[in-house]
Amino acid sequence: MSDQNSNPVRDAIADAIEQHEVILFMKGTPDAPACGFSARTVAALQALDARFAAVDILPDPRIRQELSALSQWPTIPQLFVRGELIGGCDIVTEMYESGELATVLGLEQSDGAAPADAAPVAGAPLQIENRLS
Amino acid sequence: MPDAADIKSRIEAAIPGARAEVEDWTGGGDHFRATVVAPAFEGLSRIQQHRLVYDVFGDEIGGPIHALSLTTRPQ
């Protein structure tokens, strides 16, 4: 549909999803989530000591718009593993509790680890808007 | 502005055989939590189940409905 127009935001999002095995699009950053749903999703990943890239969608409204168009998923956060949408806060939390999240991520889940107790392990957040000319 | 009863009836009208329990999470009319049980979910992944519910509301999700937290199951 938009083939005749270049879409640098969507291209940057698609590249980021392709280039990072585990990537979370969220409001705010892992250290300073700007929404409770994003915070809960980060906490589940951190409870598993998962390494993940994070993109803050707030600085540019086009990021959210294009991400949702690409993923066909209306809400934030969105977690992708190996290029596939895993889900948002509800699904990630459910999968954390059932142990499926650890399986999808190829990690061991230690018993009794509560998301809130986790230490942050995420690297610096990706800055998609900075990559746009 | 939608209320919990409105969201419940729209989900139940749109998805065959669905039963929904919806609560207004914050009392502010924009954060809702819903549990939806529908035979139509059988055989679908969680992502696909949630998409069926989100599709009922289209652009309202992220607009007037700021958040719709979902738990879905086939029965």
Backbone of each chain as ProteinMPNN parsed JSONL, in Angstrom:
{"seq_chain_A": "MSDQNSNPVRDAIADAIEQHEVILFMKGTPDAPACGFSARTVAALQALDARFAAVDILPDPRIRQELSALSQWPTIPQLFVRGELIGGCDIVTEMYESGELATVLGLEQSDGAAPADAAPVAGAPLQIENRLS", "coords_chain_A": {"N_chain_A": [[0.82, -1.202, 0.0], [1.861, 1.261, 0.89], [4.04, 1.299, -0.648], [5.1, 3.036, -2.504], [5.979, 5.08, -0.998], [8.702, 5.843, 1.058], [9.253, 4.539, 4.289], [10.69, 5.381, 6.896], [10.468, 5.086, 9.678], [8.988, 2.735, 10.092], [10.715, 0.96, 8.823], [12.983, 1.169, 10.464], [11.972, 0.09, 12.817], [11.353, -2.52, 11.991], [13.918, -3.397, 11.341], [15.115, -3.291, 13.873], [13.662, -5.238, 15.24], [14.407, -7.448, 13.817], [17.131, -7.555, 14.279], [17.573, -7.998, 16.959], [17.497, -10.511, 19.313], [15.805, -10.67, 21.51], [13.488, -8.282, 22.121], [11.979, -5.438, 23.491], [9.334, -3.295, 23.138], [8.374, -0.413, 24.69], [6.841, 1.846, 27.114], [8.756, 4.39, 28.246], [11.85, 3.542, 29.892], [13.765, 0.532, 30.711], [14.939, 1.064, 33.216], [13.428, 3.192, 34.059], [10.433, 2.852, 33.786], [7.496, 4.114, 32.156], [4.933, 3.427, 32.538], [2.633, 1.263, 34.115], [2.119, -1.218, 32.939], [4.232, -1.619, 31.187], [6.247, -1.633, 33.102], [5.657, -3.987, 34.525], [6.118, -5.916, 32.617], [8.845, -5.596, 32.035], [9.776, -6.307, 34.567], [9.173, -9.048, 34.674], [10.875, -10.055, 32.699], [13.34, -9.322, 33.775], [13.334, -10.788, 36.108], [13.969, -13.236, 35.19], [16.535, -12.893, 34.521], [16.871, -12.167, 31.898], [18.388, -11.104, 28.897], [17.734, -8.236, 27.098], [16.843, -6.059, 24.411], [15.602, -2.723, 24.485], [13.085, -0.48, 23.48], [12.023, 2.765, 23.751], [8.889, 3.97, 23.188], [7.78, 6.418, 23.468], [9.072, 8.944, 22.744], [8.523, 9.597, 20.061], [5.561, 9.754, 18.381], [5.125, 8.359, 16.051], [6.463, 5.958, 16.246], [4.957, 4.218, 17.856], [2.633, 4.102, 16.297], [3.51, 2.999, 13.848], [4.652, 0.626, 14.76], [2.414, -0.766, 15.782], [0.974, -1.031, 13.435], [2.641, -2.704, 12.05], [2.811, -4.981, 13.676], [0.216, -5.663, 14.12], [-0.986, -5.314, 16.576], [-2.515, -3.726, 19.23], [-1.648, -2.49, 21.591], [0.78, -1.258, 24.02], [3.127, -2.547, 26.312], [5.115, -4.389, 23.826], [6.481, -7.493, 23.267], [9.028, -9.038, 21.491], [10.428, -12.059, 20.345], [13.03, -13.516, 18.696], [12.082, -12.334, 16.322], [9.37, -12.716, 16.415], [6.152, -11.764, 17.552], [5.482, -12.03, 20.913], [3.772, -11.139, 22.905], [1.879, -8.82, 24.958], [1.782, -7.13, 28.131], [-0.097, -8.729, 29.604], [0.02, -11.329, 28.462], [2.768, -11.899, 28.604], [3.149, -11.827, 31.361], [1.461, -13.928, 32.175], [2.8, -16.018, 30.888], [5.238, -15.898, 32.157], [4.498, -16.704, 34.739], [3.668, -19.297, 34.278], [5.954, -20.49, 33.473], [6.485, -20.668, 30.817], [7.626, -18.472, 29.595], [10.335, -18.471, 30.284], [11.052, -20.768, 28.915], [10.583, -20.044, 26.213], [12.517, -18.098, 26.028], [14.738, -19.564, 26.377], [15.847, -19.957, 28.913], [16.693, -20.736, 32.358], [14.334, -21.02, 34.949], [14.4, -19.881, 38.149], [13.156, -21.128, 41.23], [10.583, -19.451, 42.959], [11.377, -16.855, 42.473], [10.493, -13.607, 42.53], [9.129, -11.165, 40.346], [9.518, -8.5, 41.213], [11.781, -8.551, 42.727], [13.939, -8.6, 41.139], [17.156, -7.836, 39.766], [18.171, -5.181, 37.648], [19.157, -5.944, 34.338], [19.241, -5.09, 31.832], [20.645, -3.587, 28.906], [21.69, -0.383, 27.596], [18.908, 1.512, 26.48], [17.542, 1.206, 23.197], [17.501, 3.729, 20.728], [15.326, 4.566, 18.662], [14.334, 6.847, 17.419], [16.536, 8.401, 17.139], [17.842, 7.351, 15.058], [16.651, 8.101, 12.828], [16.622, 10.072, 9.956]], "CA_chain_A": [[0.0, 0.0, 0.0], [2.688, 2.461, 0.987], [5.291, 0.955, -1.311], [5.665, 4.162, -3.233], [6.558, 6.013, -0.033], [9.605, 5.226, 2.018], [8.728, 4.674, 5.639], [11.894, 5.128, 7.692], [10.148, 4.644, 11.04], [8.651, 1.309, 10.059], [11.936, 0.227, 8.477], [13.846, 1.127, 11.648], [11.357, -0.857, 13.757], [11.534, -3.874, 11.445], [15.339, -3.724, 11.507], [15.395, -3.521, 15.292], [13.077, -6.536, 15.599], [15.188, -8.483, 13.153], [18.519, -7.592, 14.736], [17.68, -8.306, 18.384], [16.789, -11.761, 19.589], [14.727, -10.332, 22.444], [13.343, -6.828, 22.095], [10.741, -4.98, 24.117], [8.881, -1.929, 22.88], [7.74, -0.06, 25.958], [6.763, 3.26, 27.458], [9.85, 4.647, 29.172], [13.027, 2.682, 29.768], [13.751, -0.502, 31.755], [15.255, 1.679, 34.51], [12.392, 4.167, 34.417], [9.228, 2.604, 32.986], [6.554, 5.224, 32.271], [3.581, 2.855, 32.555], [2.648, 0.058, 34.933], [2.149, -2.434, 32.105], [5.624, -1.765, 30.76], [7.037, -1.978, 34.285], [5.432, -5.396, 34.87], [6.741, -6.743, 31.587], [10.282, -5.518, 32.32], [10.053, -7.057, 35.797], [9.146, -10.478, 34.356], [12.114, -10.362, 31.975], [14.478, -9.178, 34.687], [13.285, -11.888, 37.076], [14.609, -14.386, 34.538], [17.856, -12.437, 34.077], [16.885, -12.162, 30.434], [18.983, -9.953, 28.226], [16.806, -7.779, 26.065], [16.908, -4.69, 23.934], [14.37, -2.01, 24.79], [12.833, 0.74, 22.717], [11.015, 3.661, 24.317], [8.05, 4.434, 22.07], [7.171, 7.711, 23.78], [9.613, 10.181, 22.173], [7.995, 9.916, 18.74], [4.297, 9.016, 18.232], [5.148, 7.491, 14.859], [6.985, 4.633, 16.598], [3.823, 3.39, 18.27], [1.73, 3.958, 15.163], [4.079, 2.063, 12.874], [4.821, -0.671, 15.415], [1.125, -1.449, 15.826], [0.62, -1.386, 12.06], [3.501, -3.822, 11.671], [2.581, -6.173, 14.509], [-1.227, -5.895, 14.263], [-1.242, -5.437, 18.016], [-2.824, -2.316, 19.474], [-1.219, -1.904, 22.862], [2.177, -1.263, 24.437], [4.342, -2.995, 25.63], [5.118, -5.537, 22.918], [7.728, -8.255, 23.361], [9.347, -9.891, 20.345], [11.534, -12.992, 20.502], [13.418, -14.04, 17.374], [11.274, -11.761, 15.259], [7.94, -13.035, 16.546], [5.457, -11.123, 18.665], [5.112, -12.951, 21.988], [2.589, -10.584, 23.532], [2.029, -7.638, 25.802], [1.944, -7.364, 29.564], [-0.932, -9.832, 30.104], [0.521, -12.623, 27.99], [4.117, -12.113, 29.144], [3.003, -12.144, 32.787], [0.917, -15.29, 32.234], [3.845, -16.964, 30.471], [6.235, -15.928, 33.236], [3.975, -17.483, 35.86], [3.557, -20.712, 33.91], [7.267, -20.997, 33.098], [6.648, -20.677, 29.361], [8.485, -17.372, 29.149], [11.707, -18.965, 30.381], [11.242, -21.731, 27.824], [10.697, -19.293, 24.958], [13.776, -17.353, 26.055], [15.841, -20.496, 26.533], [16.462, -19.688, 30.208], [16.236, -21.479, 33.53], [13.564, -20.219, 35.891], [14.646, -20.316, 39.522], [11.903, -21.166, 41.98], [10.274, -18.425, 43.939], [11.867, -15.53, 42.132], [9.4, -12.672, 42.232], [9.594, -10.145, 39.409], [9.907, -7.248, 41.857], [13.077, -8.699, 43.381], [15.002, -8.777, 40.16], [18.086, -6.75, 39.499], [18.136, -4.848, 36.22], [20.279, -6.442, 33.554], [19.131, -4.595, 30.46], [21.618, -2.602, 28.465], [21.139, 0.925, 27.273], [17.786, 1.391, 25.562], [17.728, 1.632, 21.809], [16.887, 5.02, 20.441], [14.951, 4.517, 17.251], [14.129, 8.177, 16.819], [17.84, 8.989, 16.829], [18.379, 6.762, 13.84], [15.888, 8.633, 11.697], [17.193, 11.338, 9.476]], "C_chain_A": [[0.863, 1.265, 0.0], [4.033, 2.232, 0.294], [5.936, 2.139, -2.009], [6.292, 5.188, -2.294], [7.545, 5.266, 0.856], [9.056, 5.49, 3.418], [9.86, 4.374, 6.614], [11.59, 4.647, 9.107], [9.844, 3.154, 11.037], [9.88, 0.468, 9.725], [12.852, 0.091, 9.692], [13.305, 0.13, 12.673], [11.591, -2.291, 13.276], [12.983, -4.321, 11.595], [15.65, -4.081, 12.952], [14.87, -4.892, 15.722], [13.914, -7.675, 15.023], [16.557, -8.668, 13.811], [18.673, -7.971, 16.209], [16.842, -9.532, 18.699], [15.599, -11.518, 20.515], [14.621, -8.819, 22.498], [11.965, -6.433, 22.609], [10.491, -3.528, 23.713], [8.017, -1.523, 24.061], [7.585, 1.452, 26.081], [7.789, 3.52, 28.556], [10.992, 3.676, 28.913], [12.97, 1.607, 30.856], [14.05, 0.073, 33.147], [14.166, 2.629, 34.99], [11.157, 3.96, 33.537], [8.2, 3.713, 33.235], [5.11, 4.741, 32.356], [3.664, 1.543, 33.328], [2.728, -1.231, 34.125], [3.566, -2.689, 31.592], [6.494, -2.201, 31.931], [6.894, -3.466, 34.622], [6.126, -6.322, 33.876], [8.254, -6.766, 31.771], [10.618, -6.379, 33.538], [10.076, -8.56, 35.533], [10.429, -10.887, 33.639], [13.31, -10.321, 32.917], [14.505, -10.289, 35.726], [13.938, -13.145, 36.514], [16.045, -14.067, 34.13], [17.969, -12.442, 32.556], [17.612, -10.912, 29.93], [18.029, -9.517, 27.125], [17.118, -6.35, 25.658], [15.569, -4.027, 24.251], [14.282, -0.746, 23.947], [11.734, 1.523, 23.431], [10.196, 4.234, 23.167], [7.56, 5.866, 22.285], [7.756, 8.912, 23.033], [9.015, 10.563, 20.818], [6.713, 9.108, 18.519], [4.267, 8.1, 17.016], [5.633, 6.091, 15.211], [5.828, 3.716, 16.978], [2.9, 3.082, 17.094], [2.244, 2.893, 14.19], [4.288, 0.682, 13.477], [3.497, -1.439, 15.402], [0.657, -1.845, 14.43], [1.379, -2.632, 11.621], [3.093, -5.108, 12.4], [1.106, -6.561, 14.56], [-1.595, -6.126, 15.727], [-1.399, -4.021, 18.55], [-2.148, -1.676, 20.681], [0.289, -2.019, 23.064], [2.195, -1.727, 25.883], [4.085, -4.134, 24.633], [6.494, -6.192, 22.992], [7.882, -9.15, 22.129], [10.52, -10.782, 20.695], [11.793, -13.641, 19.146], [12.429, -13.611, 16.289], [9.784, -11.975, 15.388], [7.337, -12.324, 17.749], [5.022, -12.184, 19.679], [3.85, -12.454, 22.679], [2.896, -9.3, 24.263], [2.133, -8.048, 27.258], [1.166, -8.597, 30.044], [-0.336, -11.19, 29.733], [1.903, -12.906, 28.57], [4.036, -12.497, 30.626], [2.474, -13.568, 32.969], [1.996, -16.322, 31.899], [4.968, -17.03, 31.492], [5.76, -16.865, 34.344], [3.9, -18.97, 35.538], [4.908, -21.331, 33.559], [7.515, -20.993, 31.595], [7.591, -19.586, 28.871], [9.948, -17.801, 29.187], [12.006, -19.923, 29.237], [11.452, -21.02, 26.497], [12.046, -18.58, 24.873], [14.984, -18.263, 26.181], [16.581, -20.325, 27.848], [15.92, -20.625, 31.273], [15.437, -20.535, 34.411], [13.828, -20.739, 37.295], [13.349, -20.212, 40.307], [11.785, -19.954, 42.889], [10.797, -17.044, 43.629], [10.688, -14.64, 41.771], [9.929, -11.58, 41.325], [10.14, -8.897, 40.105], [11.304, -7.338, 42.482], [14.252, -8.65, 42.413], [15.913, -7.561, 40.056], [18.055, -6.445, 38.011], [19.37, -5.365, 35.497], [20.249, -5.893, 32.135], [20.244, -3.606, 30.15], [20.95, -1.274, 28.195], [19.989, 0.769, 26.286], [18.145, 1.844, 24.153], [16.997, 2.95, 21.598], [16.517, 5.055, 18.97], [14.858, 5.913, 16.66], [15.461, 8.83, 16.445], [18.427, 8.459, 15.533], [17.665, 7.297, 12.604], [16.504, 9.94, 11.247], [16.083, 12.36, 9.332]], "O_chain_A": [[0.636, 2.199, -0.769], [5.028, 2.885, 0.608], [7.16, 2.235, -2.096], [7.043, 6.06, -2.731], [7.245, 4.177, 1.346], [8.469, 6.539, 3.682], [9.983, 3.252, 7.103], [12.367, 3.884, 9.68], [10.363, 2.4, 11.861], [10.063, -0.615, 10.282], [13.43, -0.971, 9.923], [14.071, -0.585, 13.318], [11.977, -3.162, 14.055], [13.254, -5.473, 11.932], [16.357, -5.051, 13.225], [15.531, -5.617, 16.465], [14.102, -8.716, 15.653], [17.076, -9.781, 13.891], [19.786, -8.238, 16.662], [15.65, -9.591, 18.397], [14.525, -12.088, 20.327], [15.576, -8.145, 22.884], [10.942, -7.001, 22.225], [11.333, -2.655, 23.922], [7.046, -2.202, 24.395], [8.113, 2.224, 25.281], [7.71, 2.954, 29.646], [11.081, 3.069, 27.846], [12.214, 1.744, 31.818], [13.48, -0.378, 34.141], [14.005, 2.842, 36.191], [10.864, 4.772, 32.66], [8.046, 4.192, 34.359], [4.175, 5.537, 32.26], [4.641, 0.804, 33.213], [3.326, -2.213, 34.563], [4.035, -3.827, 31.567], [7.379, -3.043, 31.772], [7.875, -4.128, 34.961], [6.653, -7.371, 34.246], [8.878, -7.823, 31.678], [11.62, -7.093, 33.543], [10.903, -9.274, 36.1], [11.004, -11.935, 33.933], [14.186, -11.184, 32.86], [15.578, -10.69, 36.178], [14.401, -14.007, 37.261], [16.698, -14.874, 33.469], [19.04, -12.692, 32.004], [17.461, -9.819, 30.476], [17.575, -10.332, 26.321], [17.594, -5.544, 26.458], [14.531, -4.688, 24.282], [15.271, -0.044, 23.733], [10.649, 0.999, 23.681], [10.734, 4.899, 22.281], [6.985, 6.463, 21.375], [7.006, 9.833, 22.708], [9.005, 11.742, 20.464], [6.776, 7.88, 18.474], [3.468, 7.166, 16.962], [5.256, 5.128, 14.545], [5.727, 2.589, 16.493], [2.448, 1.95, 16.921], [1.502, 2.006, 13.77], [4.121, -0.327, 12.79], [3.462, -2.619, 15.054], [0.015, -2.882, 14.261], [0.846, -3.493, 10.922], [3.042, -6.183, 11.802], [0.773, -7.663, 14.995], [-2.393, -7.001, 16.063], [-0.513, -3.19, 18.351], [-2.085, -0.451, 20.78], [0.973, -2.774, 22.373], [1.315, -1.316, 26.64], [3.016, -4.743, 24.602], [7.524, -5.543, 22.808], [6.981, -9.912, 21.779], [11.502, -10.32, 21.277], [10.901, -14.231, 18.536], [12.002, -14.413, 15.459], [9.01, -11.478, 14.57], [7.933, -12.286, 18.826], [4.289, -13.115, 19.344], [2.962, -13.243, 23.002], [4.004, -8.766, 24.202], [2.524, -9.171, 27.575], [1.697, -9.414, 30.797], [-0.205, -12.078, 30.575], [2.181, -14.031, 28.985], [4.762, -13.378, 31.088], [2.97, -14.322, 33.806], [2.092, -17.366, 32.544], [5.583, -18.08, 31.68], [6.516, -17.709, 34.826], [4.052, -19.809, 36.427], [5.009, -22.543, 33.368], [8.624, -21.281, 31.146], [8.271, -19.75, 27.858], [10.708, -17.538, 28.255], [13.093, -19.89, 28.659], [12.374, -21.341, 25.747], [12.64, -18.469, 23.801], [16.123, -17.803, 26.103], [17.795, -20.519, 27.91], [14.854, -21.223, 31.125], [15.82, -19.38, 34.6], [13.522, -21.89, 37.605], [12.541, -19.312, 40.073], [12.756, -19.503, 43.496], [10.669, -16.141, 44.456], [9.972, -14.907, 40.806], [11.054, -11.113, 41.507], [11.114, -8.304, 39.641], [11.937, -6.313, 42.738], [15.413, -8.657, 42.825], [15.487, -6.42, 40.235], [17.927, -7.359, 37.197], [20.491, -5.236, 35.99], [21.128, -6.196, 31.328], [20.718, -2.884, 31.027], [19.783, -1.07, 28.529], [20.084, -0.026, 25.35], [18.953, 2.752, 23.961], [15.983, 3.222, 22.241], [17.293, 5.517, 18.133], [15.263, 6.133, 15.518], [15.523, 9.688, 15.564], [19.371, 9.023, 14.979], [18.035, 6.979, 11.473], [16.859, 10.796, 12.058], [16.338, 13.499, 8.941]]}, "seq_chain_B": "MPDAADIKSRIEAAIPGARAEVEDWTGGGDHFRATVVAPAFEGLSRIQQHRLVYDVFGDEIGGPIHALSLTTRPQ", "coords_chain_B": {"N_chain_B": [[-17.925, 7.885, 26.462], [-16.848, 4.594, 27.118], [-18.33, 2.13, 29.307], [-17.886, -0.52, 31.772], [-19.973, -2.376, 31.468], [-20.818, -1.871, 28.896], [-18.551, -2.616, 27.42], [-18.44, -5.313, 28.055], [-20.891, -6.235, 26.866], [-20.422, -5.68, 24.204], [-18.243, -7.351, 23.582], [-19.416, -9.856, 24.027], [-21.4, -9.802, 22.113], [-19.964, -9.759, 19.769], [-18.227, -11.956, 19.617], [-18.867, -15.239, 18.997], [-20.7, -17.116, 21.335], [-19.309, -16.141, 23.491], [-18.445, -15.385, 26.872], [-18.09, -12.739, 29.031], [-16.317, -11.132, 31.642], [-16.047, -8.016, 32.944], [-14.195, -5.44, 34.391], [-13.923, -2.101, 35.562], [-10.877, -0.886, 35.913], [-9.605, 1.217, 37.206], [-11.624, 2.881, 37.852], [-11.889, 5.068, 36.327], [-12.936, 4.884, 33.813], [-11.324, 4.297, 31.641], [-9.362, 2.369, 31.892], [-9.559, -0.955, 31.656], [-10.296, -4.293, 32.777], [-10.578, -7.518, 31.585], [-11.99, -10.77, 31.578], [-12.334, -13.279, 29.33], [-14.227, -15.897, 28.119], [-14.521, -18.161, 25.589], [-15.735, -20.449, 23.188], [-14.786, -20.049, 20.657], [-12.113, -19.531, 20.904], [-10.766, -21.86, 20.988], [-8.003, -23.812, 20.136], [-6.548, -21.648, 19.281], [-3.646, -19.495, 19.511], [-2.476, -17.596, 22.382], [-1.951, -14.988, 21.572], [-3.549, -14.834, 19.258], [-6.076, -15.219, 20.381], [-6.31, -12.95, 22.021], [-6.173, -11.012, 20.063], [-8.617, -11.363, 18.741], [-10.363, -10.294, 20.609], [-9.383, -7.668, 20.919], [-9.907, -6.79, 18.359], [-12.602, -6.279, 18.379], [-12.818, -3.734, 19.247], [-11.178, -2.103, 17.772], [-9.743, 0.935, 16.763], [-10.374, 2.145, 19.118], [-8.962, 1.043, 21.198], [-6.269, 2.138, 22.978], [-7.093, 4.608, 22.36], [-9.978, 6.048, 23.417], [-10.354, 3.861, 25.095], [-7.976, 3.327, 27.134], [-6.511, 1.205, 28.161], [-6.917, -2.277, 27.949], [-6.89, -4.916, 29.746], [-6.322, -8.344, 29.384], [-7.561, -11.645, 30.016], [-7.832, -14.696, 28.544], [-9.634, -17.651, 27.65], [-10.522, -20.881, 26.273], [-12.583, -22.315, 27.531]], "CA_chain_B": [[-16.922, 7.052, 27.146], [-17.413, 3.265, 27.373], [-18.225, 1.608, 30.668], [-17.584, -1.952, 31.813], [-21.119, -3.125, 30.941], [-20.773, -1.651, 27.453], [-17.468, -3.442, 26.884], [-18.896, -6.715, 28.191], [-21.926, -6.59, 25.891], [-19.846, -5.667, 22.853], [-17.445, -8.573, 23.409], [-20.317, -11.003, 23.941], [-22.14, -9.711, 20.854], [-19.083, -9.899, 18.608], [-17.56, -13.264, 19.573], [-19.926, -16.223, 19.223], [-20.64, -17.933, 22.538], [-18.39, -15.586, 24.489], [-18.902, -14.81, 28.13], [-17.048, -11.811, 29.469], [-16.437, -10.381, 32.89], [-15.26, -6.802, 32.726], [-14.222, -4.453, 35.471], [-13.235, -0.828, 35.358], [-9.755, -1.143, 36.798], [-9.232, 2.404, 37.979], [-12.801, 3.696, 38.095], [-11.813, 6.261, 35.493], [-13.571, 4.682, 32.518], [-10.416, 4.098, 30.509], [-8.542, 1.178, 32.099], [-10.469, -2.065, 31.947], [-9.73, -5.637, 32.866], [-11.621, -8.44, 31.133], [-11.763, -12.2, 31.412], [-13.257, -13.696, 28.265], [-14.257, -17.332, 27.859], [-15.274, -18.356, 24.347], [-15.344, -21.644, 22.417], [-14.079, -19.608, 19.441], [-10.675, -19.443, 21.186], [-10.196, -23.21, 20.948], [-6.985, -24.039, 19.112], [-5.827, -20.423, 18.935], [-2.622, -19.062, 20.45], [-2.914, -16.47, 23.214], [-1.924, -13.79, 20.73], [-4.725, -14.842, 18.382], [-7.254, -15.038, 21.232], [-6.396, -11.541, 22.428], [-6.473, -10.198, 18.876], [-10.064, -11.431, 18.49], [-11.036, -9.36, 21.519], [-8.98, -6.307, 20.554], [-10.539, -6.432, 17.087], [-13.955, -5.78, 18.636], [-12.776, -2.309, 19.594], [-10.427, -1.366, 16.757], [-8.929, 2.088, 17.156], [-10.699, 2.628, 20.468], [-7.885, 0.605, 22.087], [-5.217, 3.146, 22.866], [-7.794, 5.891, 22.306], [-10.834, 6.191, 24.602], [-10.024, 2.752, 25.995], [-6.521, 3.441, 27.236], [-5.944, -0.124, 28.361], [-7.844, -3.39, 28.161], [-6.073, -6.045, 30.171], [-7.112, -9.519, 29.012], [-7.296, -13.063, 30.252], [-8.76, -15.411, 27.666], [-9.512, -19.111, 27.595], [-11.588, -21.464, 25.453], [-13.729, -22.734, 28.345]], "C_chain_B": [[-17.534, 5.692, 27.474], [-17.396, 2.937, 28.869], [-18.087, 0.083, 30.614], [-18.717, -2.778, 31.208], [-21.166, -3.036, 29.414], [-19.723, -2.566, 26.815], [-17.847, -4.921, 26.946], [-19.885, -7.068, 27.08], [-21.363, -6.574, 24.469], [-18.996, -6.909, 22.59], [-18.374, -9.76, 23.185], [-21.118, -10.993, 22.635], [-21.256, -10.074, 19.657], [-18.471, -11.295, 18.485], [-18.59, -14.331, 19.93], [-19.693, -17.042, 20.496], [-19.786, -17.369, 23.658], [-19.128, -15.166, 25.755], [-17.771, -13.959, 28.674], [-17.378, -11.253, 30.844], [-15.508, -9.193, 32.752], [-15.339, -5.928, 33.967], [-13.439, -3.209, 35.066], [-12.123, -0.776, 36.402], [-9.484, 0.03, 37.746], [-10.44, 3.233, 38.377], [-12.861, 4.93, 37.213], [-12.415, 6.098, 34.109], [-12.613, 4.537, 31.356], [-9.435, 2.931, 30.683], [-9.464, 0.033, 32.514], [-9.702, -3.376, 32.024], [-10.844, -6.618, 32.519], [-11.122, -9.872, 31.138], [-12.811, -12.679, 30.415], [-13.106, -15.197, 28.036], [-15.109, -17.54, 26.611], [-14.791, -19.609, 23.638], [-14.562, -21.269, 21.159], [-12.571, -19.541, 19.646], [-9.978, -20.8, 21.047], [-9.181, -23.336, 19.818], [-6.202, -22.802, 18.711], [-4.737, -20.138, 19.967], [-3.175, -17.917, 21.296], [-2.978, -15.175, 22.399], [-3.191, -13.721, 19.881], [-6.011, -14.637, 19.183], [-7.422, -13.568, 21.613], [-6.729, -10.654, 21.238], [-7.971, -10.211, 18.567], [-10.808, -10.422, 19.365], [-10.673, -7.914, 21.159], [-9.702, -5.848, 19.29], [-11.961, -5.898, 17.274], [-13.939, -4.259, 18.774], [-11.933, -1.457, 18.643], [-9.594, -0.233, 17.348], [-9.268, 2.632, 18.54], [-9.653, 2.186, 21.486], [-6.717, 1.562, 21.885], [-5.787, 4.542, 22.691], [-8.624, 6.043, 23.57], [-10.628, 5.06, 25.611], [-8.498, 2.723, 26.1], [-5.882, 2.067, 27.369], [-7.06, -1.129, 28.581], [-6.977, -4.61, 28.458], [-6.901, -7.317, 30.011], [-6.609, -10.808, 29.623], [-8.307, -13.804, 29.395], [-8.543, -16.902, 27.813], [-10.711, -19.688, 26.855], [-12.801, -21.897, 26.282], [-13.417, -22.61, 29.812]], "O_chain_B": [[-18.621, 5.631, 28.046], [-16.535, 3.422, 29.603], [-18.162, -0.521, 29.544], [-18.465, -3.764, 30.515], [-21.508, -4.003, 28.734], [-19.983, -3.207, 25.797], [-17.602, -5.678, 26.006], [-19.731, -8.098, 26.423], [-21.783, -7.367, 23.627], [-19.028, -7.458, 21.489], [-18.16, -10.569, 22.282], [-21.471, -12.05, 22.112], [-21.732, -10.623, 18.663], [-18.223, -11.766, 17.375], [-19.127, -14.331, 21.038], [-18.611, -17.591, 20.699], [-19.56, -18.039, 24.666], [-20.255, -14.672, 25.718], [-16.63, -14.41, 28.764], [-18.526, -10.948, 31.166], [-14.319, -9.351, 32.475], [-16.416, -5.708, 34.521], [-12.449, -3.269, 34.338], [-12.376, -0.643, 37.6], [-9.177, -0.156, 38.924], [-10.313, 4.182, 39.149], [-13.776, 5.744, 37.336], [-12.417, 7.038, 33.314], [-13.025, 4.64, 30.201], [-8.755, 2.547, 29.731], [-10.066, 0.058, 33.588], [-8.635, -3.546, 31.434], [-11.931, -6.555, 33.094], [-9.987, -10.154, 30.754], [-14.013, -12.51, 30.624], [-12.008, -15.697, 27.792], [-16.275, -17.145, 26.575], [-13.587, -19.82, 23.496], [-13.772, -22.066, 20.652], [-11.82, -19.499, 18.672], [-8.751, -20.873, 20.994], [-9.478, -23.001, 18.671], [-5.289, -22.887, 17.889], [-4.872, -20.486, 21.14], [-4.211, -17.338, 20.969], [-3.916, -14.386, 22.516], [-3.83, -12.672, 19.796], [-6.931, -13.961, 18.722], [-8.519, -13.014, 21.542], [-7.464, -9.674, 21.365], [-8.532, -9.188, 18.176], [-11.758, -9.779, 18.92], [-11.542, -7.045, 21.102], [-10.065, -4.679, 19.159], [-12.466, -5.155, 16.432], [-14.92, -3.585, 18.459], [-11.974, -0.229, 18.706], [-8.844, -0.424, 18.305], [-8.548, 3.475, 19.076], [-9.459, 2.843, 22.508], [-6.244, 1.766, 20.767], [-5.08, 5.538, 22.848], [-8.076, 6.154, 24.667], [-10.714, 5.269, 26.821], [-7.821, 2.155, 25.243], [-4.844, 1.793, 26.767], [-8.021, -0.866, 29.304], [-6.416, -5.241, 27.562], [-8.05, -7.369, 30.45], [-5.405, -11.04, 29.735], [-9.509, -13.565, 29.507], [-7.43, -17.365, 28.063], [-11.778, -19.076, 26.808], [-13.929, -21.851, 25.791], [-14.263, -22.917, 30.652]]}, "name": "protein", "num_of_chains": 2, "seq": "MSDQNSNPVRDAIADAIEQHEVILFMKGTPDAPACGFSARTVAALQALDARFAAVDILPDPRIRQELSALSQWPTIPQLFVRGELIGGCDIVTEMYESGELATVLGLEQSDGAAPADAAPVAGAPLQIENRLSMPDAADIKSRIEAAIPGARAEVEDWTGGGDHFRATVVAPAFEGLSRIQQHRLVYDVFGDEIGGPIHALSLTTRPQ"}
